[in-house]
Amino acid sequence: MENIKEITKNTLSELKNQDLETTPENYFIEFKKQADILDIKLDEFKLFDKIKNSLTTDEKSQLKVDSFNKLSSILTKRTTAEELKALIEVFNDILTPSINFDYIENIEDFICEIMKNPKKLTNKNTIFKLKEFASQRIDADRKVLKDKTNDIVKLTSLMSRYFDKTLNDSDSSTDEIVKIKDDLINLNISNSSHRELRVVQKKLIDTIYKIENSIKENNKILSNNIEKFKFLNRQIEELQKELILVKEEQQFDFLTSLLNRRAYQEEVKKVEKQFNIFGSDFAIVFIDIDHFKNINDVYGHACGDAILKNFATILKDLTRKEDIISRYGGEEFVALVNYQSETEIQRYIKRVKTALQNHVFIYKTQQLQIEFSAGVAFRNKYHSFAEAEASADKLLYKAKNKGRNKVIFDDEIEL
């Protein structure tokens, strides 16, 4: 039961994070993903996989089968009543609520009705009813989850107030403890959490009875140690601040404030996951400042650092927040740019080139004009990210060898 609650909570949270509507189909797909993440094997998903695996090669090739909606669109093309009955039995298992059982009788009546005439499964009214039941299940599960969350908040808030007062007020009286005990006894727990939280509530009440009998001794101990607690708390806060700074140092390049190579590799995993699950297209763009070694040799490394920092700022300003820009090493940078059309990547490159053409890099009394070379690979043209990344890197060096100040795409377009 707890696993189901966690999956339900994670499902609703993930749909919200992805800005997806909580439709029955989206809910089912995400619910199955969350179950797979937690390695929880639910009977309904076993049934789903079993039916999916029973599809013919031709049926599997029709569309990506990741929900019962798509599965049903294939199965309903079959004409035998026996196959439709098998599907109806699966719907019975799938629609059965996992947390809230208020609608189970209505669902069973509905399943019995269409079992009498399996062909009704394909008509619009039946499909609408299936969606309605699925929607009711989502709403009911969400309500139970909300009720349980609110109950836990009530319980923890009450106990938090008690412990705060006990730690900060050495003069807590027995009457105050009795009041907390009475508050716990009268705490309004919803029906959704009654069975689980009543047990916790009783244990807390029993604990407070014991605390009530030893409150004076506890207050004396707390009074003697309260300064130590405060000191330790301050140390913890300082350590937390230091940890945040260390984490930032691990993620960002000190000179350019862009993601460093380690953080870039972590972002690659996220972008690649989006590509594999949702087909989100992106391009890999390797960018290298032309003749950078000459800048260091002629004007010094301090000038080179200033150029890198300024160049990185321009790249960051021209790259959308949802895209990734990182310092790959030395004067080399890499961007992961999402797109709907490949021409968007061309426009992105042109914006960078135009910005650099119109920008004069100033170091002390020196005014420098900077150019760059780049290689661009579109991820969807390769079997793996590593293959696409290697292609972009090769295209970069091809641009260097062809005279620099060039951008070469993997479709042979040059800018």
N, C-alpha and C positions, 0 to 999 in steps of 0.2 A: 504493500500500500504506500509506504514511504517513497519507494522508487517511482511509483506512478505520479505521486505528488511532485517529486523533483523534476521528472520529465515534463509534466504539464507546465510547471513554473518556468523551466528553461525554454520550453517551446514558445510560450506566450512572450517571454522576454526576447528571444531571438527574432521572432516575427516583428516585434516592435523595433529592435535594433536595425533590422534590414528594411524597415519601412514598408513591410508587406501587410496587406489586409488579412484579417483573421478569417479567411474563407475556409470552408471545410477542407478543400483540397490542400491549401497552403498549410493548414493545421496538421493534416495527416502526414504530409511530406516531412515537415519539420519535426513532428512528434517521432517519426520513425528514425530520423537522423539522430535526435537526442537519445533515443533508446540504444542506437548503435554505438554512440559515443560512450555511454555508460555500460555498454556490453550487457544490456538487459534483453533477454529473449522473451518477448511477449507472444502469447498464442496467436493473437490476431495477425502479427507480422510473420509468424511462421506460416500461417495460412496464406497470407499475401504472397510470400516468396514461393510457396509450393505451387500456387496457381500460376504465378508469373513464369516459373520454370517449366510449367506444363504447356506453355504456349508454343506454337510451331515457329520455325525460323522465319517464315513469312510474316506471321503475326507480330513477332518481336521487332521486325524491321520497320513496321508501320510508323511507330513513334516511340519515344522514350517512356517506358512504363515505370512511373515512380509513384503512382497513386491509384486508388481504386476507381477514380473517375475515368482515368485513361484505360485502366484494365477493363472496366465495364464496357467502354466504347469498342473494344476488340471482341470481348466475349459475347456481347449481345448480337454480333453479326452471325454468330453460330445459330443454327436453326432448331436444334433438338431441345425438347422440353427438359430432358435429363440434365443437360449442361446448364440450362437456366436455373433449374432447381439447385444444382450444386453451387451456383453463384449466389443464389438467394440465401442458402445456408451460411455461406461465408459472410454475407451482409449482416446476418443475425449476430454472428460472433463479433463483427467489427463494430456494429452500432451499440452493442451492449455497453452501458456506461462502466467506466473504471473507477469512478469516485462517487458520483451522485447517481442514485438508482431510482429517482422519481419517475423517469419516463420508461422504465423497463417493460411495464405492462403494455403500454401503447405500442412499443416497438414489437413485442411478441405478437400482438394482435395483427399488426401490419404485415409481419412476415408470414403469419398463417394465411392471411387473405391472399397474398400474391403467390403463395405456394399452391393454392388451389388452381390458379391460372398463371403459370410462369411467364407466358407471353406478355402479361401486363407489365413486366419489368421494364420493357422498352418504351412504354408510353410516357408522355410528358408529365402527367399527374404523379406517376410513381417516382420518376426521377426527382420531381419537385419535393415529394414527400421524403425521399431519402436525404436530400439536401437539408430539409427542414429538421429532420431528426438529428443529423450531424451537427447542425447549427445549435440545436437545443442542448446537445451533449457538451459542446464547447462552452456555451454560456453557463450551463450547470456546473461543469468542472471549474470554470473560472470563479463562480460565486463561492463554491466550497473552498477553493484556494484562498480567496480574499477573506472569507470568514475565519479560516484557520490562522491566516497571517495576522488579522486584527486581534484574535484571541491571544496569540503569542505575544503580540505587542502589549496588550493589556497586562498580561501576567509579568512580563519582563520589566515593564515600566514601573509597576507597583513594587517589585522587588528591588529595582534599581534605586527608587526613592528611599526605600528602607535602608539599604546598605550605605547609600550616601550619607544619610542622617546618622547612622551608627558610627561611621568613620569620622564625621566632622563634629559631632555633638557628644561629648563625653557624659553629658547629663541626661541622656535619653532615659525617660522614666518608664516604669512598667506599664503605665497607662497608655503610653504611646505605642508600645509593642502590642498591647491588647488591641488597640485601634487598627493596627496593620493586620493583625490576625482576623479581626472582624471584617475588614475590607476584603481579605482573601476569601473568607467564607461566603461573602455576599457578592463576589465578583461574578458578573453576568457572562457566562460562557455560552456561545451559540451551539445549536444542535449539531452543526457540522463537526465541532471539535469536542463534543461532550464526552465521548467515550475515552479519547486519548488524554485530553487535558484535565479531566476530573481526577485522574490518577495522579498527575503531577501536582494539581492543586492540593490534594489531600496530603501528599508528602511534604509540601511546603508548609501547610498548616501544622503538621506534626513537628516539623523542624522548628517553627516559631514557638511552639509550646516549650521545646527544650531551651531555645534561646531566652525565652521569658524567665526561665528558672535560673539562668546563669548570666543575666544581663550585667549585673554589677561587676562581676569578675572580668567579663569581656571588655567593658568600658575602661576598666583600669588598665588592661593590656593595651588597648587601642590608644589610650591617652599617652602612655609611655612611649609608644612607637610612631605616633602620628607625624612627627618631624622627619623620621626616617622614611616614611611612606612618601611624604612630599618631596624629599630629596631624590628618592628613587624615581618618582614620576617626572621630575625635571630632567634627570639623566636620560630617561626613556625618550622624552620629547626631543632632546638634543640628538640622540642617536638616530631617531626617525628622520630628522632634518638632514643629518649627515648621509644617511642611506639614500635619500632622495637625490642629493648632490652626486653621490657616487654612481647612482643609476643613470643620471643624465650624462655624466662623463663617459659611461660605458656606451651610450647610444649615439652621442653627437661628436663630430669632429671638432677639436678644440679651436682650430684656426678658422674654419668656414661656417661653423654652427649648423652644417648639414648633417644628415645621418651618416655615421661612419659605416665601414664595410660590414662589421658584425651586425649592426642594426638593419642594414640593407638586406642581409641574408634572412633575417627574421621576417622582414616585410615581404620578401619573395615568397615565403611559405604561405602567407595570407593571400597574396594576389593570385598565386598558382591555385590555391584552394577555390577561390572565387571562379577562376577560369574553368576548373574541372567540374564544379558543381553547377554553376549558372551559365557557363559559356561567355563570361565577361572578357571581351577582347582587349588586349593591351599590346603595346609595342615596347621593345627594349632599345634604348637609345644610348650608345656610348659616345661621349663627347671628350675631346682632348684639345687643349690649347696649343696652337701652332707655335713653333720656335720658342717654347718656354725655357729651354735650357739656355738659349742665347740671352734671354732676359736676365736670368740668374747670373750668367757669366759677365755680362756687360754692366748691369745696374746693381747687382748684389742680391743676396737671398731675401733681404728685408723688402726690397722692391717686389720680388717674386711673390712673397707672402701677401703683400698688399694687393697685387693683381689677383691672386687666387681668392682672397676674401671678397673683393669687389665683384669678380666674375661669378662667384657663388651666389652673391646677393641678387644679381641680375637673373640668374637661372631660377632661383627660388621665387622671385617676384613674378616670373613668367610661367611658372608651373602651378597648376591647380592644387588646392589642398588635398583633394582626393587622390592625386597622383604622388609618386615617390621620386625624390631627387636625393642623390647621395654622392659623397666624395668617394670614389672607388680607389684612389691612390695617386699620390703625386699631383700632376696636373690633369688627371683623368676623372671624369664624372660619369654617372650613369643615371638615367631616368626611366621609370616604368610609367608609361602614359596610357590611360584608358581611352578608348575611342569607339564610336559607332560606325564611322566611315574612315578609311585609310587616309583620305584627304585631310582629316583633322590633324594627323601627325605631320603632314607636310606644312600645314599652316603654323603648327607649333614651332617647327624648325625655322620657318621663315621669320616668325616673330623674334626668335632669339638672334638670328643673323642681322635683322634690321636694327635691333636694339644695340648690338655690338658695333655696327657700322656707324651709328649715331652717337656712340659713347666714346669719350676720350678718357683714358686712364691716366690719372695724374699722380706722380710720385715725386715729392719735393719740387724741383724745377723741371722735371721731365714729363712730357706729354706723349703717351704711347697709344697706338691703335692695335687692338687685339683681334685676331682671327682664330677660328677653330675648325677642326675636322670632326666628322661624326659618322657612325655606322648605325643603321636602323634595321631591326628584324621584327617581323610581326609574329607573335607567339603562335597563332593558329596555323602557321605553315610548317610547324615542326612537331616531332613526336614528343619532345621533352623540353623543359625550360633550359636545361644545360645546353642542348643542341642549339636553341634559339639564341642564347647568350653568346655562345662561341661564334655563331654566325655574325652577330652584331659587332663583336670584337674584330673579326677578320675584315669586315667591311670598313671599320674605322681605319685599320692599317692599310687597306687598299686605297682609301681616300688620301692617306698620308703619302703613299707611294706615287699617287697620280698628281702630286703637286700641292697638296694641302688646300685649305680653305674650301673644302668640298664636303658634302653630305651624300653618302651612297646608301640607297635603300636595297632591301633584298629582292626587289622586283626590278633592279637595275636603274631605277630613276636616280638622277643626280641633281642636286641643288647647289 
